[in-house]
Amino acid sequence: MTGTKDSNSIDGSSKEILNKINKAASVIEIFDREYPEAACSLRYVDPLQLLVSTQLSAQCTDERVNRVTKDLFIKYRNASDYAGAEISELENDIRSTGFFRNKARNIKACCMMLITDFGGKVPDNMDDLLRLPGVGRKTANLVLGDAFGKPGIVVDTHAGRLARRIGFTDKEDPVKVEYDLMAVVPRDRWSSFSHQMVMHGREVCKSRKPLCDSCPVRKYCDFGSAATAATAATAANTAVTADNAFADTTEADLEINSRPKS
């Protein structure tokens, strides 16, 4: 299979990595058949709209965010509009996305920094994006990949759950999951693979009731290939707990700028 590597005569951790690279190649081939049109489900037309939408999506469904931004993007057309908004008015405009006070504060502060430091434009590199209030690595990678065509691994609750179940990582920290995936997924597939994992997580590898019997990647999945009815239920409950903890962790996108950690 194209993209796989021979692990003969390689030992230790190197062999483990090569096994994961081969597994990733097989999963990607299947995902390309199953989800050829996988893409970001947030609606946007420019980098600023994607940046705002992604900040609003923390602890909120993309569907609800899209309903809110349909009117929001008519009212607020550039960074200056957000920066000059009354905070109470902006809070009210995004109230239904949840955590609206934190989100409004961060969006306003983010756009003020865009004006003062970046000429009102969204920067196209990780370091500058992470300087912006309310932007963590998940948000930055999505903006870089989808708005600027610079590949990045976007680790949300779905991607984290799939990465652990399939066997790409045993980490809970989203930054560590990101780096484990970067080590086994080809760079030019980082963004598309992230979107495919989200789709597979929503449609098949669900948190509480994964549809292992109909999963096309089951033979490559540590969880799916080992699960019996009893162990699947137990593992699914564990996954729910992990997802909840993971969601709390990704709230860093609401509050702080996270830096990569080894």
N, C-alpha and C positions, 0 to 999 in steps of 0.2 A: 504494500500500500504506500502511495506517495506520502512523504512526510514522516514515515516511521524510521526508526534506527535500530540497527542490530545491537542487542545487549550482550551477545556472546563475548566472553573473555573480559567483561567489565564487572568489577565487584563493588560491594559496599553501597555507599550513598549515590555514587554515579549511576549504578545500575537501577537504583530506585527512581532516580530522576528520568533516566531513559525510558523506563517502563511507563512513567507518567506522561512523558512526551508522546509515546506511542498510543497510549490510551486517549490522550487529548486529540491526536490526529484522527482516531477512529470516531470519537464523539463528534468532532467537527464535521466529518464527512456525513454522518447521519443527520446532524442538525441542518446542514446545508440542503438536504433533501426535505426535511420536515418543516423548516422555517426559512425558506429562501428569501423571504421579504421582511425578515425581522428588522425592526427599526424602533427608534424612540417613539413612544406613544404620546408624549407631550407635544402640543401644537405650538409652533413658533415660526417666525420668518427671519429672525436675525439673532446674533449671539446674545444680546441683552435680553430678549424675550426668553431664550432658553435658560439663561442664568436665573432670571426671576422665577420662571416656572419650576426649575429644579429646586430652588430654595422653598417654594411653596409646597413641593411634593413631599417634604419630610413629614412622616406620619399622616399622609393624606394620599388618597388614590389619584392616579393620573386623570381618571375620568372627571373627578370633581375639580381638579386643578384646571382642566381644559374648560369646564363650564365657567369658572371664575375668570380666567384670563380672556375669555371671549370679549367681555366688556372692559376688563382691566387694561388690555392693550390698546383699546380705542381711547381711553382716558389718559393713559400714561404712555407717551410715544418715544421718550428718550430718557437718558439718565437725569437730565435737568428736571423733568416732570416729577420723577420720584424724589429727587433730592429736595425739591421745593414744596413737596406735599405736606399738609398738616398731618401729623402722625396719627391723630384720632381718625381722620378721614381715610387714610390708607389702611389702618386697622379694620375699619368697617368694610372697606372694599374687599378685604381678603379674609374676613372673619370665618367664613364657612370652611376654610382649609385647616383650621385648628392652629393652636399655638400662635394666634394671629398677632399678639403683641410682640413676641420675639421676632417673628418673621417681618413684621412691618418695620421694626427698629433696625434689623439687619439690612433689609432692602434699601431703606433710606440711607443708612450709613455707607453701604456698599456703593450706591450711586454717587454719593458725595465724594467718595474716594476716587471713583472712576473719573469724575470731573477734575478734581485737584491733581491727581497723579497720572492719569492716562488719557487726558484730552476728551473725556466723555465716552471712550471706547472700551470695550471688554478686551483685556489683554489675552494674548494667544500663547501663554506659557504657564507652566505649573507654578513656578515661584511667585509670579505676580498675582495669579489667581488666588493663591493661598493667603495673600495679604488682605484680601477683601473680607470684610465682616460677613459672617454667615456662610463662608465657602470652605468646605473641607475637600478631601481628595475625591470623594464620590462625585460631588458637584463639578469639581475642576476637570476630572477625567471625562465626564459626559459632555461638558462644554467643549473641551479640546477635541474630542473625537467627532462629535456631531456638527459642531459649528465651524471648526477649523480643519477638520480632516487629519488630526494628529491622534493616532491610536492611543487608547487608554482603557484599562480594565475598570469597569464600573461595578463596584461590589455593593449591591443592595441586599435586602433580606433573601431574595430569591437566589441570587448568585452565590451568596455565602452558604445557603442551605445546600444547593446543588454541588458546590465545590467540596463540601464535607461529605455528602452522601456518596458521590461518585468516587471520591478518594484522592482528590487533588491536594487536599490539605486537611489537617486536624485542628486548625486554628479557629478561634472565635473572633479575634480582633480583625476588623475589616481591612486594615492596612496590611496586616500579615497575610491575610487571604489574598489580597491583591498581588503581593509580591510572590506568593507561591504559584498563583496562576500565570503571572508574567514569565515565570521560569519554564513553563511547559507549553504555553500557547504561543504560536508564532506571532510576532509583533504586529504584522499587518492584519491579523484577525482579532486583535484585542477588543476593538469596539464592536464589531459584528458579533463576536462570540458572546460578549456581555449581553447584547440584546436577545440573542438566541436563548441564553440561559434564563432570562426573565420570562420569555414566552413559554419555555418548557416548564418553568416553575409554576406559572399560572395555570397552564393547561393540564399538566401531567404530574409533575413532582411536587404536589401540594404539601403544605406543611403538616396538616392533620391527617389527611387520607391520601398518601401518594398512590398513584395508579400504576403500581409496579407491573401488574400482569399485562398491561398494554403499552408499557414503556419501550420505545425503540432502542434505547441505550442500556437496557437492563443488563445485558451480558458484559458490559464494561463498567458497571456500577457496583461498587463494594456493597452498598446498602441493598440494592435491588437483587443482586445475585445471591446474597446470603439470607435475605429475609424470608421468614415463614409468616404465616398469619399472625402468630403470637408475637414474634420478635419485631415484625413490622409495626404493630400497634405500639409496642413499648418504645421503639426507636422513633416513631412519629411523635409520640408525646415528648420525648427528649428534644426532638427537633423544634417543637413548638416553644419549649422553654428557651432553647438556644436562639430562636428567631426573635422572641420577645427581648432577650438580653441584647441581641444584635441591633434591634430597632432602637433601643435605648442608647446604644453606643453611637449609632449614626445620627443621633440628635446633636452630635458635635457639629454637624453642618448648620445647626441653628445657632450655636453659641460661640464656637471657637474655630480658629484656623488650625487644622491638624497637620503636623509635619510627618514625613515618612520615618518609620522606625524599623530598625533591623530586627 
